[in-house]
Amino acid sequence: MERKEGKVVVPGDFIGTAEEYVADHGTYVENEKIYAAIFGEAKEERKVLSVNQRRALRLLGVGAVVVGTIENIVEPIALVNIESGSDVRESRFGESTDYAVLHASMIKKGYVKNVRDEYKIGDIIRAKIVDVRNGELRLATDSDELGAIKAFCAKCRHPMKLEGGLLKCEGCGWKDNRKIAKDYRKADVKTRW
Ligand SMILES: [Zn+2]
């Protein structure tokens, strides 16, 4: 059995068998299989499996504006690693361990089928917390001031600049689309790269 400690899971993720483990908080059992019931970090301790929410998620409330990185995309949702509160300059890049989810339908006004149509892994976005339900933090970027504040080329990973309403890679010239914040790259964003 693969060790699951430290793995970020979403509701419905299989994390172990009831034959081998005891299911604890944040999980549910179906047909002898243990699944994550909430969004969080799966942990195994003495054969007991649980899913724990990241500490700071509970401190943020609905309406709070946060800055985070698109850490993973599991259509139709993006997992966002929250880096800071609304003030980008106070961010502690590299130290953060807080996650939230962004559903494709909450990216912008109008229909978005896939997260990948608007964001790519590694993009830094500003988002608003719109719901905290069953211990899950949900985000939206559907207003002018919200969206990508720094995006990276899907081909070569260089930062992208805004040119004629489209984003253009500073490295290879690749053009791409994003749901951007109106102050795209005007905010003073420090990054890990
Ligand atoms: Zn490029």
Residues whose N, C-alpha, C, O or C-beta is under 5 A from the ligand:
A	BS01	ZN	C153 K155 C156 R157 H158 C169 G171 C172 G173 W174
